[in-house]
């Protein structure tokens, strides 16, 4: 079915809208005027009834038709005045001869029945005399509480209908004229309004046919102007589609080329469709040309070649971990290959993504190493404690010297277990990072006193000189006291632990405007350069022999705790160390 034109739809729509509006307006106007006309007729009938009742009440009894009464009342032609006595006899009538009229005391004359009963009466029915519909109203004529007769006024319904018919015809004529005029206006307006749309349609057809030289004329209403502008924009967009497509392809190639993950796309016949720089670096560092080459001639890694073969044969997805040795060291690669269904627009059969997970593997290995070290560290003091307990059971309390020796062993090993447990709990607290910082007011003097109280006895016991230096600032600031304690405690304990007797440990607490600077310097054994990059890693333990005493070992968690506590405070940490000369750790955290 051929769709109707916009012009026809616009014309018919406007015409229907106007017709509906005129019809509803005429209907509402007709109802209002008709109601007002009916009320006017009724009011005139009621006024005549009461006026006649007033005169009849005064002139009663009536011997005959009182012409003077009719002259004074002057009932309009459409109203009929009738006077009857109590028996129903017609005494006077403005339209007929009372002598020839029947008795009106009949049940069908409900208005007279009500009036003769002393009430107001009203009824609408055909006249028994004229056989024409009338609306009757009657009032009783009373004197000294006795009903003497009744006065009735009747109005022909046709008089009311005549006015209604006139109003209806007038409204129909006016409405029809309005619709006709509106139709002509709608025809003109529809033609004018649809002209820009016809021009836009013509331009759109030309553009659809491939002729991009046409441009729509921007005219008419705001909506049509927007439509014409949109069509011109579409034309400009179509003109640049080829360039845009080429640019998108180039952008995609740029994105793939700069991915850290290696991406290789292989066709069904084994040709390399795409191989980004990361893939070349990981799998074919010596290749110069990859696109269009068979993957076996480019990739010399047996595991990767076998992975592509397996996916081509199974048409599924395979994931593998590949370990290789390159000049940069041992590398661990995660490779995921998926088979794709080649189509007319896509010749790729296998998509291989390779990611370097050496760091993740190293972290996992470090965790495993930590578990092993922690197990060993826990097992050693526990074994010593068990041996000491068994020895105590054997020697008994009589050998006081041996008893005291084993008690000292138990005390040292229990302290070691407590230290390991405390470090593990501290690391858990600072790594969790879910709790908000608990800020409290403090100053550098308080920090300095706390350091001296906590670590001066321990340094004197080992023969290490501890110096605490502040810049004398007493200005208060806010920070997390627990995290600052962890930082100072682990830094100073490490410094004392790895500084030999007669050595020196210096703790500096400095106010740097918006930051607090903590610097701990020792004259200990120092850290080899190869280990300095890893000392802040969790679970890492440097070689204990570097301290000159193989018995001196930490838990491998102290500097990790310092690092995470510093990060939670929003600060940064640096380390400088020379083997045989000592180590300096600097922490800078913001004030709150």
N, C-alpha and C positions, 0 to 999 in steps of 0.2 A: 504494500500500500504506500503510495507516494505521500510523504509528509506535507502538511500544509505550510504555506509560506508564513514567515514572521509577520508580514504586513496583514495577512488575513487574520491571523491569530490576534494581532494587536487590535485590528478594527472590531472583530467580533467581541473580543474581551471588553473593549471600551464601551461598545454598544450595550452589551449585557449589563455592564456595571451601571451605566446611565439609566437603562430601563428599570433595573432593580431599585436603584435609588429613587427614581421618580415614582415607581409603584408604591414603595414603602412610604415615601413622603405623602403621596396622595391618599393612601389608606389611612395614615395617621391623621391627616387633615380632615378627611371625610368623617372619621369617627368623632373627632372633636367638634366639628361644626354641626354634625347631625345630632350629637348629644345636646349641644347648645340650643338648636332649633326645637327639639322635643321639650327641653326644659322651658323654653319660652312659651310654647303652646300650652304647656301644662300650667305655667304661672298665670297666663291670661284666663284660662278656664277656671282656675281657683279664685282669681280676683272677681270674675263675673259672678261666680257662685256665691261668694260671701256678700257681694254688693246686693244681689237679688235677694238673698236671705235677709239682709238688713231691712230692705224696703218692704218685703212681704211680711216680715215679723211686725212691722209698725202698722201696715195697712190691713192686717187680718181683722175680720173675715172679708173675703172677696166675694162679692155677689156675682160679678161677671168680669170679663176681661177688662182690665184696667189699662187703657191705651196710654194714659199718662205714665203708668209704671213702665211700660215698654219704651216710651220715649226717653224716660230718664235713664233706663238701663242701657238702651241701644246695643243689644247683643250683635256681634259681628255675624256676617253671613254664614260662616262655617260653624257657628255655635247655635245650639237649640236650647231654649229655656222652657221648662215645663213646671207647672205648679199643680199639686194634687192635694186633696184633703185626706183625712185619716182613713176614709173608707176606700181610697184608691181612685176616686173619681178625679178626672182631669179637670181642673178649674181654668187653666190657661196654658197655651202653648204658642210659641213664636213661629212655628212652621205649619201647624195644622189646626183644624176646627175642633175644639174640645168636645163638641156635641157628637161628633162622629168618631171619637176615639174610645177605645175599649177601656174597661177598668184596669188600672195599673197595679192593683194589689195582687200580683201573681208571683209565684216562687222564682220564676226565671229572672225577674227584675231584682237582682240581689242588692243593688244600691238603694232601691226604694224600701226593700224589706229592712235594711239596716237603718235607714233614716226614720221610718215609721216606728222603729224600735228605740229611737232616741239616740242613734249613733250616726257617725259619718259613714257614708257608703260610696264604694267605687267599683266599677265593673267595665269590662270591654266585651262587646258582643254585637251581633247584627240587630238592627232596629226592627221591632215587631211591626212597625208601621211602614217604614221605607225599605226594609230588608237591606240596609247598608251598614257596615261595621261602624260602631260608635264607641267612644270612651265616655262613660257616664260617671258623674259625681253628684252626690245628693247630700243635703243637710236637713235635719228635722226643724219644723216650725213649732215652737213651744211657747206656752204661756201658763204661768202658775204651776210649772212642773208637769203639765199635760201636753202631749204631742197632738197638735192640731192638724198637721199636714206635713208636706215636704216640698222643698225646692230642688229641682234637678237641672243641671247644665250638661248637655251632651255635645261632643265635638266629633265630627266625622273624621275617621282615620284617614280617609283619602286626602284630606287637607294636609295632614302631616306627611303622607307619602308623596304628595305633590311637591312639597319643599325638598324632601329627600331626593326625589328624581331630578329636580333641577340642580341640586348640588352635585349629584353623581355625574350628570351629563357635563356640567361645567368642568369638573375635575378631569373627566375622561378627555374632553377636548383640549384642555390645557396640558395634560400629561402627554397626550399624543403629539401635540405641537412641539413640546419640549424634547421628546424622544426623536422626532424627525430632525429638528435643528441639531441636536446632539449627534445624530448619526452622520450628518453632513460634516460637522466639525471633527468627529472621530475619523471619518474617511480622509479628511485633509491632514489631520495631525498624524495619523498612521502612515500616510504616504511620505510626509516630510520626515518623520522620525526614522522610517525604515530605509531612507535613501543612503545614509552613511553605512548602514549595515549591508546593503546590497553592494556598495563599493568595496567594503571589507571582504565580503564573500568572493567577489571577483578576484581581488588580490590574493586571497588564500588559495584559490584554485590555481592561479598562475604559479604561486610558490610551490604548491604540491606537485605541479607538473615539472618542477626543476628550474623554472625561470626565476632567479633570485634578483633580477633587476627591478621588479615591481616593488613599490612601497605603498602602504596604505595611507590614505589621506586622514589626518587626525582632525576630525570635526564632529559636530553634533553634541550630544549630551556628554557629561563627564564620564559615564560608564562606557559609551561608545568610543570616546577619545582614549580611554584606558585600554579598550579592546584593540583599537588601531595601533596604539603604542606597543601593546604586548605582541601584536602580530609582527610589527617591525622588529621588535627585539628578537622574536623567534626567527625571523628571516636572517638577522645578523648572526644569531646563534648557529643556525644551519650553515651559514657561509663559513663559520669557523670550526665546524665539527671535525673536519679532517685534521686541521692543525691541533685541535684540542685532543683528538684521539692519539695523535703522534706524541703530543706532550705528556699525556697520561702514561703512555707506554714508557716514555723516557723516565718519567718520575718513578714508575714502578721499578724499573731497572735500577734507578739510583737508590731507592729504598732497599731493595734486595742486595745491591752491591755493598751497602754500608751496614748491613746487619752484622752483629757480632757472631751470630750463628752461621755456620756454613750451609748453603742451600744449593742442591744439585737437582736438576730436572733432566730425566733421561727418557728418550723415546723408546717405542717398542723394539726398534732395531738396534738399540744400544747407543745411539747417538746422544751426545750431550746437547740438550737444548739451552740450558742455562747453568752457569756455575759461578757463584759470586766470589769476591776476593777472599772472604773468610774461608770458604771451602778450598780454594786454591792454596791458601796458606796452611791449612790443616792437613789436607790430603794430597796435594800435588804441588809442592813448593817450587819444583823445577819446571813446571809446565808454562809454556808461553802462549799457546793457542788451545782453547778448550772447546768452544762452540763448534759443533759439527763433527768433532772427533769421537771415536768410540771410547766409552768410559774406561775400558781395560788398558788402552794405550796412554791414558792420562793419569789414572789413579793407580799407584803402585802399592797401595796398602791392601794386603790380601783380605783382611777382615771386611773392609768396606766393599771391595769387589764382590766378595761372596754374599754379602748382605743384599746388594742390588740383584745378583743372580737369583737369590732365594725369593725375593719379592716378585720378580718377573715370572717365576715359575708358579708361585702360590697365589698371586694376585690378592694378597692380604696386607697386613701391617706387621712389621717386625721391629723390635727395639733391642739394642745390644750396647754393651759397654766395651770400648776398645781401648787398649793400653798400648802406647807407642813410645819409642825413645827417639828424640830429636836432638839436634845440637843444643837447644835451649834447656834440655833436661827431659825427665820422664813426664809424659802427659797422659791424662785420662780423658777419653772422649765418650760422649753419649750420642749414639746414632739412632735415629728413628726413620724408617722408610715405609712409605705407604704406596699402594698401587692405585692408580687412577685409571678411569675408563676413557680411552682416547675417543675423541669425537672429530667431526669435520673441522671444528674451529680449535681443537686442542689436541696436539700430538704427544703430550706428555703422558708417559705410562707409569713412571716411578718418580716420586718426590722424596729426596733424602735430605734430612736436616741433621746437621752435626753440631754439637755444642761441647765446648771445652769445660769439663767439670773437674779439672785438676784441683782447684781450690776446695770444692765441696768434698772431693775424695780425701784431700789432705786433712780437712776438718774432721771428717769421720774417722780417719786414722788417728788423729790427735785424741779424739774422744775415747777411742778404743785403747789407746796408749795410756790415757788417764785412768781408765777403769783398771787396767792392769797395774799401773803404778800405785793407785789408791789401794787396790787389793793387797799389793805387796807391802805397802807402807803400813796398812792395818794389820796384816798378818805378822809382820816382824815384831812390833811391840806386843801383840797378843801372845806370840810364841815366847817372847822374853818374860812376860808376866806369868804365863803358865809355868815356865821353867823355874822362875823365882818362887812361885807358890809351892811347887813340888819340893823344891829344896828346903823351903821353910818347914814343910811338913816333915821332912826327913831329919833335919838337924834339931828341931825343937827349940824352945826358948832358952835352954841352958847355955848355948853358945851365943853370947850377946854380940860379939863382934861380927860374926857371920850373919846373925839375925838382922843387925842394923844395916849391913851391906845389901842384903836382899830387899829390905824395906826401901832403901834409897833407890834401888833399881826399879822397884814397883812404882815409886813416886815419879821417877823420870819418865817411864813409859806411859803412865796414866796422863801426865802433863802433855806428852807428845800426842796422845789420842785426843785430848781436849783441844789442843791447838788445831789439829786437823779438822775436828768436828766444827770448831768455831769458824775456821776459814770457809768451810763448805756452806755453813749457814749464812755467813756474811755475803758470800758470792751469790747465793740464792736471793738474798734480800735486794742487792743492788741490781741484779740482772732482771728480777721480776718487773720492777718499774711500774707497778700498778698503783701503788700508794702515792698520794700527793706528798710534796715536800713539806716537812714539818719545820717551818721557819721559826726561829727565835732570835732574840737580840743578843749580840755578843760584841767583843772587841778583841784587838790583837793581844792586849795584855792578858786577857783570860786564856787565849789559846797558848800563849807562851808559858804561863804558869802551869797549864795542864800538861804540856809536853815535858817540862822539867820534873813535875811530880810523878809522871808515869814512867819515864825512861831514864832518868838520872841514876836511880839505884841499879838498874840493869846494866847500864854502860860502865858504872864504877865496878860492878862485879866482874865484868870482862876486862877491865883495864883500858877502856876506850873513853876518850875525852868527848863529852857531849856539850856543844855550844848552841845556845838558843838566842837568836838575835831578832829583835823587832825594831821597827822604825820609830817606836815610841808613840804611835798614834793611839789615842784613846777614843776616837770617834766610833760610836756604835754602828753596827750594820746587822743585817738579817741574813741568816743562812740556815741550812740544815745541820744541826750540831752532830747528829749521828754519822752522817756521810763525811763531814770534815774529820771526825775522830777516826773513821776507817781509813781515810787517806793518810793522815799523819801517822797512825799506828803502823800500817803496813810499810810505809816508806822508811820510817825510823827503825822499825824492827829489822827489816832487810838490811839497812845500812849497818846496824850494830852487828848483825849475824855475820856479814861477810867482811867486816873490818877486823884485822888482827889486833892483839893487845898493843898498847902504845900508839894506836891509830887515833883518828879524829873523825867525828861525825858532827856536821854543822846543819842546823835547821834555821832557815830564814823565813820570817813572816812579814810581808811588806804590803803596805796600802798603796794601790795604784788607781786612785780615783774610783772608777766604777768596778774595779776588779780587786780580788785578793790574790797575792802571789805567795805560793808555798814552794820553797826550794830546799831540797835535802841533798847535801853533798857529803861524800865519805872518801876516805883514803884507803879503801879496801882493794881487793884483787882486781876489780874491773870486770867488764863483760866483753868477750871477743866480738868483733864486728859481725861475724856470721850469725851470732845469736841475738844481736840487738834488735833485729826486725821482729823477733818472735817472743821477746820477753813479756809482752803484754797480752799474749794469747792465753786463753784459758787452758789449763791443764799442762802448760809447758814448764819444764824444769831444766834449768841450765846445769852444766856439768858441775857436780859438787866439788870435784877435785880442784876447781879454779880458786877456791878459798884457801887452799893449802892444808885443809883438814877435811878428809872425806866424810867425817862424821857430821859435818855441818850441812844439813839439807833442809830445805823448806818444803812446803806442800805444793809449790808450783801455782798457787792461787793468789798470792799477795799482790803482785802487780796487776793481775787481771781484776782484782777487787778495786784497786786504785783507779784503773782505767774506767770501769763501769760507774763507779761513784762520781768521778769527775764528769763523765758524760751526763749523768743524771742531774748534776748541778749546772749543766750548760757550759762547762769549761773545756779546756784542752790540756794535754800533757805531752811533754817532750823529755827525751833521755839523751845524755851525752856520757860516754864512758871510754876510758883508755885502760887497757890491760896493764895491771901492775901499778896504776896511778889512782884509780878510784872512779866513782860514778856520781853523776849529778842528775837528779830528776826534778823537773820543774812543772808545777801545776798552777794553772791560772783559772780561777772561777769567778763568775760575776757576783757582785753583791746584790742583795734583794732589798 
